[in-house]
Amino acid sequence: MAHNNKIVSMVGQKPLQRFSLPPALVRLRDASGQSLQKVLANFFDRADDALFELADKAATNVDQTAYFDAMRELRLQRKAMIVSVLQYVSQAFNDIGKFKPRQSSGSLGEVDQDSLSLVDHSELEQQVAVDNLINKLRNRYTEQIRLLLVRVSHLVPRVDLADNQMPLSPEVICGGVADACAVLDIDIRAKLVVLKMFDRLLADTLGDFYQEANRTLVSEGVLPDMKRPPVESSRSGQAAAPDGSAQAGVASNGAMSGAGQQNGVAPPSAGNGPRVDLGGYSEQFAPRATFSELSALLHQGGGSWANRTQGDSEGHLDTDGLMARLSEVQVRCGQWGEGQVIALNDQLAPVLTASNGHSYEVGQIDNDVINLVSMLFDFILEDRQLHPVMKSLIGRLQIPVLKVALSDRNFFNRGGHPVRKLLNELAMSAIGWAEKRSGQRDPLRDKIESVVEQILNDFTDNVALFEELLDDFSHFMDLDRRRRELVEQRLRDAEEGRARQEQAANAANGVVDALLAERDVPAPVSELLKDAWNKYLQWVVLREGVESERWAEARSLTERLVWSVDPHPVTETTRGDLLRAIPAIVDELRQALQDISWDPFATDAAIRDLELVHVDVFQQLVTAPARSEAAIVTPVEPEPSGESESFAEPKSEVAEEWLKCADGLRVGSWIELSRDGTKLRCKLAAFIKATGKYIFVNRSGAKVAEYHRDNLAAAMAASEITLLDDGLIFDRALESIIDNLRSSRKD
């Protein structure tokens, strides 16, 4: 096609930065633009064939029409989409350090907070598809992307370049793709197919693209000797938050085991572990020990790790034979009763027993694998943080996980192993789960049961099944998380709005009440101050705050208004001062009530009442004795306050360590709350700074509890609140095993 020979030049784009791009970055921008154009051209060629094949295999005429429409739309938009992506990437270069990749869907503020039914499911689907692609690229090409980031940052030392702002980051490239796809006028199903095709193409081809980008900078003399990227510091985790959420990283709580929190909340120091990004699943903090090291620890511990034989031996059972017998009993795990958990050793009894009752011997290596997997699941199934129903479901995976470990020794030391990741995802998703009432729909439980059932029925020795199920489950959880985030955001907005309203009411009441207590204010003016004028004062606080100039002016006007109806002490100049001041007071009062759209008829009536009060004041001044002292003494201003006295907590009597623990509780942390003899799991959804309130919600996002700091600390100290460890359960289990084996080994 003719347009394939036209290179879209990036040189013509004028930098928006205050400084010109370094020559090496200009070279990278232009070279990567040409490479990216070839990648995109290849995509459109493949997309045409793929969509035609889908249309040919479509089950219905509706689907077939949708795919043909998508194919025609892509042909029409091909050139425009390529240019759009290249311009997007070019802008990331030209605005380096300032460019922020756009989100793949609207912000929470654009969603109707009154009804979740109005949330566009198709937008969620598209956003999840793009986010998953970003995570996939970061996981697959971590080292190459990091090398490129370090080299690009080296060229612009004055720019604090976040991971996602690197001009060729997955966020930028995928953001450009999402931006280009937004113009496609096609059915959502076909659009998701297009995004999936982008997913497959970019995931397979961007490795060469990043290698070439690094070679370009090396040829320009940029850190040519750097073979591996330096270890990430505190900036790690920035890149893996495609939704812009500040909650992208989740604390793993270091080495804390489930047993360490059995009896309450650990002191604050226990929660200072590293933070792990669960979206990209960083292996940086996963416990590392090779199988040989674990095996050595087993035998150094002096425990009973002998070969598994009982009585007479039937003979040796090699790994293949053991795997075959495990497959025979695997499906039986799906027949467990609800909440039933059978230990791995008990499940292995029939596997290692011949028909004549004699036992099979297994090799030492297989025996060690069995022991390690058994210890892992002992930890997981004893974890008090998992509900018994969820323990039963995850416990059914013991045989499949054992088969994986027998066939892949890297299972124990590879943090990104799909089986480990799936176990972690299942456990994390269940941390806040509570059993539904009979007949009530439970999508999460249904999904986990479906995953477990597929593994028990379909898994033989193909670990790719776990990868497919992990992708599917992650997609399900992404959609679920976004829906819950919308509910929680609505709750936070409501709580913050309520707190600001209470704060404003308190500030307004403080001013009005103080003046009414000091002055003899006639009833009409008192009613005005308590009603319309109080609303105006609150309005000012809500709009501009108690530190603003407008608030100071509103307080001053309030004081002058009260003085005008009760001017004491009276001096020789009081009458003249009133004559000069009252017109301005009345005008400012009228304007203020207009600003809040107060009923104009009510305003006129209030002004007339005020004028009558002023007439009475002047009549009283005629007979009042004059004083020759200073002119007017206005009331002392009450101290400005942005917080209600009801918000002030009494002096704490709780131990400092528990107050620090309350202070260290982060948004997103899960707790178990003991209330009225029952236990309720909930999550800290928000800390409302204005009121000092901690707001907790259940897994559905509904508010279930709120505490002030002292009350929260006291509840922790009394073991009414227990922190739940939301770290990766497999890694916590492995770390616990390593610690236990090391502590018990013979010196």
N, C-alpha and C positions, 0 to 999 in steps of 0.2 A: 504494500500500500504506500502511496506517495508520501503521506505524512510521517511514515516511519523514518524517512531519511532526514527529517528536519529536527535538528537538535534544539531543544528549548534552552536558550541561553540564560544563565543565571547572572551573568556579568552585568547585565543592564539594570539589575535591581539596585537602587541606591541605598546604601546603609543608613539606617535611622539612628545608629549610635553616634555619640559625640566624637568617636575616633574611627578611623578607617580600619577595616579588617586587615589583619596581618596577611602578607602575601601567601603564606602557607595555608591559611584558612580559605582564602579566595580560591586557591588551587583545589583544596578539598571540596569546596562548595560546587565548583564547576565539574570536577571529575565525578563526584558522587551523583550529581544531577544527571549526567550522561548514563551512569551505571543504573540509576534508579529508573530512568526512562526505559532502558532495555528490559528491566524486571517487569515493569508495568505493561509494556507491549506484549511480553510473553504471557502475562496474565490474561489480557484480553483475547489473545489467540486461543488459549486453553479454555477460557470461560465460554466462548462461543460453542465449542465442541461439547463441553460439559452440559450446558443448558439444553442443547439440542438433544443430547442423550437422555436427560431427565424428562424432557417433554415427550420423547418417544416412549418412555417407560411409564408415563403418568397414568395413574389408575382412573382418573376422572377427566372429563373435558375441562372442568374449571382449573385443575392443576396444570393441564397441558397448555391452556391459554395463558396462565400466569407465567409459565416458563418461556413461552414464545414471546410474550410481551417484554419479559426481562431481557431476552436475547436481543430483541429489536432496540430496546432502550439503551443497552450497553453499546450497541453499534453506533447509535446516534450520539451518545455522550462520550464516546471513547476519547476523542482528542481533548475535549473540555476537561474530563476527569484527570487525564495525565497532566495537563497544564496546571490544574488545581492542586494536585499533590505536590508537584515540583515547586510551585509558587509558595505553598505552605512551608515546605522544607527550607526554601530560600529565605523566607521571612525569619525563620528560626536562626539562620546564620546572620542575617542583617541586623536583627534585633537581639543579638546574643546577650544573654543575661537578663533581658527584659521580657523576652518572648515566653508566654505561658501556653502550653498546649491546651486547646479548648476541650471541654468535657464532651463526652459523646451523647449526653442528654442534658435536659434542663436542670437547673439547680432546684434545691428543695423549695426555695422561695417561689418558684414558678408553678408549683403543684398546688392544686386546690386542697387546702388543709382541712376542709370541712367534710370531705368524703373521699375515702381511698378508692371508691369505685370509679372515680374520675381519673385515676392514674393510668396513663397509657401503657398497657402491657407491652405493646410492640416496641416502645422506646426503651423499656427495661430490657427486653430481649436483645435489642441492638447494642445497648450499653454493655451488657454482660458479654456479648460476643467480642466487642472491641477490647474490653478489659482482660478477657481470657487470652486474647492474642498477645496483648502487651506482656502479660505474665509469662506466657509460653516463650516469647522471644527472649525475655530477660533470663529465664531459667536456662534456655538452650545455649545462649551466646553470652553468658555472664562475663567471662574473662575478656572476650574480644571487645565487648561494649565498655567494660571498665578501662581497658587499655586506651581505647579511643577517647574516653572522657578525660583521662589523665593527660593525654597529649593535647587535646583541645584546650583544657584548662591551663596547661603550661603556656600556651600561646596568648592567653588573655589573663594575665595574673591580676589585673585590676578588677576582674569580674568574678563575683561569687556565683559560680555556675552550679546550680542544682542538677542532680542526675537527670531529671526529666527535661531539663532545659538544654541539654547537649543537643546540638542541631540534628544529629542523626540518631537520637535515642528512639527506642521503640514507641514512647509516648508521642514523639513528634511525627514519626512515619505513620503510625496507626491513626493519629489525630488527623493527618492529611487524608488518609484513606476514608475515615469516617466522614470528614467534611465533604469529600468528593461524592461519596455514596448518598449523602443527604439530598442531592438534587435528583436522584433517580425516582421517577414516577412509576413505581411498580408495587405489586402486592408484597406485604411484609414477609410472607414465606419465601418468595423469590429473593427479596433483599437479604434475608438471613442466609440463603444459599450463596449469594454473591460474597457476603462477608466470610462465610466458611471457606469459599474458594480462595479468598485473599489469605485466610488463616493458613491453609495448606501450602500455598505458594510461598508466602513470606517466611513461614517457619522452615521451609526446605531450602530456600535460596539466600536468605539474608546472611548466612554464615560467610559465604564467599564475598558478599557485599561489604561486611564489616572487615574482613581480612584485607580486602582491596583498599578500603578507607585507611586502615592502619598503615598499609604499605605506602600509600600516597604521602602520609605525613612523615614516615621514616625516610622516604626519598627526598623530602624537604629538610632533612636533618633534625626532625623533632624527636628527641629522646630515642635515638636509633638503637641504643643498647638495652632498652627496657624489654625484657622477655615476659615478665609476669607483672600484673598490676600490684601496686602496694596494698597492704591491708587497709581496709576501710576503717575510718575512725567514726566519730559521732554522727557523720552524715549518712551512714548506712541506713537504709530504710526509706530514704526520701523518694527514691525512684519508684518503689513498688506501691504507690498509692494513686492509681489512675483516677480514682473518683475524687481526689483532692481532700479526702477525709483526713482530719487530724488524728483519727484513730486507726490509721493503717497499721501501726505497730502494736503488738500485744505482748504484755510482759509474760515471760516464761517463768518468772520467780525462781530463777537459778536452780539450785540443787534441792529445793524443797520437795519432799516427797509427800504423797497423800497421807502417809502415816504421821508426818510431822504436824499435821493440822487436825488431827482427830479430835482433840479436846478443846478447840477454840481457835482464837486468832493468834497467829505468830506475831511477835513484836515487829515494829516497822522495819528493822534492819533486815528481816528475812525476806522482804519483798523488793530488794534492790538488785535483782538479777538483771541480766541483759534483756534487750527487747528483740523480739523475733517477728519478722514480717511473715504473716501466714499466707498472704496472697501469693508471693513468689516462693515461699518456703525456703528461706536461707538455711544452708547447712552449717553456717559458721558456728552456731552454738550447740549443735547436736553432739551428744557424747560420742566420742570416737574410740573404738577398740576393735581391732581385727578379731576374726574368729579364733585365730591361733592364740592371741593374747587372752581372750575369754576362756578358751580351753585350758590354758596354762593356769589361770586363776582358779578354775574349777578343781584342778588336781593339786594345787598348792594349799587349798583350804582345809584339807584333811577331812572333808565331808564324805558321805557315802555316795560317791559318784560311780560306783562299780557298774559293770555290764549288767544289762537287764536280763537276768535268767532266774527262774524259779524252779527248783527241783531238777528233774531230768531235762536235759537239753534235746530239742528236736533237731538242732543243727543251726547253721549260720544263715541269717537273712540279710542279703546284700541290700544296697540302697534301692536298686530297681524293684526288688521284691517287696521291700518295705513300702515304697511309694504305691505299688499296685494294691497292697492290702489296705493302705490308708484310703485309697480312692474308693474301695469297696464299702468302707464304713462312713465315708464323708457325708453321704446323703442322709444318713440316719440322724445327723445333728439337727436337721430341719424338723424332726419329729419331737423335739423336746417340748415339754409343757411350758406354759407361760411362766416366766420368772425362774425356770429351772436352769441350773448351772452344773455341769459335770466337769470335774477336773480332767486335765489332759491325761494324767496317769491312769485314771479310771477308764477313759476312752481307749487307751492303748492296750488295756488288758486283753481284749479279744483279738486285737491285731497281732500281738506277740505270743498268742497261744494257739497251738496246733489243734487239730480235731481230736487227737488222742490225749489232750490235756497237757502235753509237754510244752515247754516254752522255747521260743526261738532266741538265739543269740543275735545281737546286732553289733556292728563294728563300733570301735571306740569313738570314732568321729561322729557317726550317726547318734550314738548314745549321748555325746556331749551336746549335739544340736537339740535333741529331745529335752535334755535337762534345762538348757538355756531358754527354749521356747516355753517350757513348763513354768519356769521361774518368772518369765515376762508376764504370762497370763495370770499367774498367781498374784502378782502386783496389781495388774489391771482389774482383776475381778474382786480384789479386796479393797479397791479404792472406794471410799465412802462417798465420793462425789458423784459416782455413777448410780443412777436409779436401778433397782433390781431388774426391771424389765429390760433396760438397756444393757446391763451386764449379761443377761441371758442371750440377747441378740448378738453382742460382740463375742461372747464366749463360744458361740457356735462356729466361729471362724478359727478355732484352735487347730483343727486338723489341716485346713487349707494353708494356714500360715506355716505350720510345721513342714508341709510339703515344699513350700517355697524356700524355707531355710535349708532344707536338706539338699535342694538342687542349686542353691545360690549362696555361697559362703559370704558374699559381700552384703548379704541382707543385714547383718549385724552392724556393719560400720559405714554403710551408705545411707546418709541422712535423707537423701532424696528418693529412696527406693519407693516405688508406687504402693507397695503393700503397707509399708510403714506410714506413708502419707495418708492412705485411705483409713487406716486404724485411727490416726490422729484426728482426721476430719470427722469420723463418726463419733469419736469420744467428745470432741469439742462441741459438735452440734447438739449433743445430748446433755451438756452440762446444766442448762437451764430448763430441761424438759420436765414436765410433770404429767402424770397420767390423767387422761381426759375422763369425763363421765361416760358411762355406758351409752353407746349410740352416738356420741359426739365425734365428729370427723377429726382425724389426727394425721395431717399430711406428712409430718416429719417421721413419725413412727412407721407409717406406710412405706415411706421411701427407704428407710433403713432396712425394714423387713424385706423389701424388694431387692436391695443390694445383696443382703446376706443370702437370700434364696437363690439369686443368680449365681453367686460364687459356689454354693453347695451343689447346685445342679449342673453347672457348666465347666467348673475349673478342673482341669487335669494337670497340665504342666505349663500352660501358656500364660505367663505373667501379664501379657498384653491385656488380658481380660480385666485385671485390676486397674490398669491405666484407663481403659474405656469407662469403667465404673467410677473411677475417681473424677474424670472429666465431667461425667454426667451428674454425679453427686455435687461436685463443686458448683456446677451451673445451677442446680436446684437451690443450693444454699445461698448463692449470690442473689438470686431473685428473692428468696425468702428474707435475706438480710436487708435488701433495699426496701422491701415493703415494711419491715420492722423499723428501719431507720426513718421512714416517712412518719410512722406513728409516733416514734420517739421525738422526732423533730417538732411535730405538732404539739406534743406535750411540753417540750422545752419552751417553745414559743409562748404557749399559754401560761406556763409557770413564770417565765421571765416577764411577760406582760402583766401578770397579776402582781408580781413583786414590784415592778416599776410603778404600778398604780397605787399600791399600798405605800410605797416610798413617797410618791407625790402627795398623797392624801395626808400622810404624816407631816410632811414639810409645810403644807398649807395650813393644816390644823394647828401646828405649832405657832405659826405667826398670828393667826386670827385669835386663838385662845389666849395667848399671852397679852394681846392688846385689849381684849374684852375684859380680862381680869384686872387690868390696871386702870381702865377708863370707864366712865359712866356713859355708855353708848345707848341712845334711844332705840326703841324696839324696831322701827322700820330699817334703820341702818344695820342693826345687829342681824336682822334676818337677811339683809343683802349680803353681809360679810359671810354668813354661814352657808349661804346657798350659791347665788350666782358668782360672787367674788371668790369664794372658795374653789369653785370649778375653774375659774380663770387662773388662779395660783397653781392648781394642779396641772393645768394645761401648759403653763410656762415650764414647770419642772420636767414634765414629760418631753417637751420639745427641746429644751436647752440645758436642763440640769440646774442644780442648786449653786453651781460655781459660776454661772453665766452672768453677764452684765444685765440681761433682761430680767433675771430673777431679782437682782439687787434693785432694779428700777421698780419692779412690782411690789417688793417689800416696802420700799420708800413711799410709793403711792398709797399703800395700805395704811402706813403710819400717818401720812398727811391727811388722809380721809378721816381717820379716827380723831386726829387732833382737831379737824375742822368742826366736828360735832361736839367735842368736849375739850375746848382750848384752856388748859390750865397748866401752870399758874397764869392768871390774867395780869397783863401789864398795860402800860399806857399805849403801847404800840399794837396790842393784840387785835383791836378792831381793824386797823389799817392793814395789818398783815393778812387778816382773813379776807378783806375785800380784794386784795391783790391775788391771794392764793386760790380762792374758791373757783373762779372761772377755769383755771388750768386743771384743777382737780376734777371738776365735772367733765371737762372735755376728754381728759385722759381716761376717766372712768367709762365714759360712753364708748370711746374707741376700743378699750380693752374688751368690753362685752361684745362689741361688734366682731372682734377678732375670733371669739369662740362661737360666733353665730348664735348668740343668746336671743331669745324672743324679743324683737324690737318693741312690741307693745309692753312687755314686762319691763324692758329697759327704760322706756319713757315713764312708766309708772314709778319705777325706783328713783329716777332722777327727780320727778315731781315731789316724791316723799322726802328726798334729800334736801330739796330747796326749802320745803316747809320747815325741816329741822334747822336749816341754816338761819331762817327767819327767826325762829325761837331763840337761837344762840345769840343773834344780834340784839334781840330784845332784852335778853338776860345781861348782856354786856353793858347796857345802858345803866342798869342799877348795880352792877357788880363793882366792888371797890377796886381801884387800880393800884398796882404795885409799881414801884419805880425801879425794881431790879432789872435784871436781864430780860430780854424780850421773851422769846419762846423757848421753853425747855421741852424737847420732844422725848417720847419714851425711849428708854434704853433698848437697843435692838436685841432681840433674842438671838442666841447663837444659831447660825444656820445649821440645819440638820437634814441629811438625806436619808436617815434611817428612822424607822419608828421605834419608840421606846419598847414596844412589844417585841421588837427584834433583838433587843439587847439581852444577852444571856446572863444569868447570875454568875458570880465568880465560881470558877470551876473547882470542884472537889475531886475530880477524876485524876488518876495518876498521869503524869506527863507522858509516859510511854504510850498510853492509849490515846491521848490527844494527838500525839504525833502519828499514830496509826490511822486515826480518822483523817488527819490532814493528808496523809499519803495515799488515801484511797482514790484511785483514778476512775474517771468515767469509763464505763465498760466493764468494771470489775463485777464479778458474780459473788453473791453472798448467800448463805442459808440463814433464814430468819426463823427463830423459834417463837411461836405465838399461839397462846391458848392450847398448848399441848400438841400443836401440829408444827410441821416444818415447811417453810415456803422458800422457794428459790427465786431470787430476784437480782436485778442488775442495776448498778448505779447509772442512771440515764442522764443526770444533770446535777451540777452544783450551782445553785442560784446565788451568786455572790452578793446581790443586793440584800437578800434576806438571810443568808447563811444556811440555806436549806439544802439537804441532800435528798434528791428525789429518786426513788427506786421503782422499777417496773418489772413485770413478769415477762416471760418470753414473747408474749403477744404484744408487748408495748404498753399495757394498761398499768396505770399507777397503782401501786400496792402499799407503799409506805413512804414517809418522809421524816427526816430527823434534822435537828440542829446539831452542831458540832459536839457539844457536851453530852447530849443525849445519845448520840451515835457512839461516842467513846465509852460512855457508861454501859451501853448495851454490849459492846465488844468485851469490855472487862468482865461482864457478868455472863459471858458465853451465850448471850441471847442472839448474837450475830457471829457467824463463822465465815471467814473468807474461804472461797473456793479457788483452787489453783487451776487457772485456765491454760496452763502450759501444755505442751505436746505430751500426751500421755505415754506414748511409746518411748519417747526419749527420757521421760521421768522414770519409767520402769527400768530402762536399760541403765540409767545412771545409778539408780538405787541398787541394782544387781552388782554393778561394778564396785560400788562403795562397800556393799556387804561382803563381797568376795575378798576384796583387799583387806578389810578389817579383820576377817576371820582366817586369813592364810597364815601358815606357819612361818615364823621368823627364821 
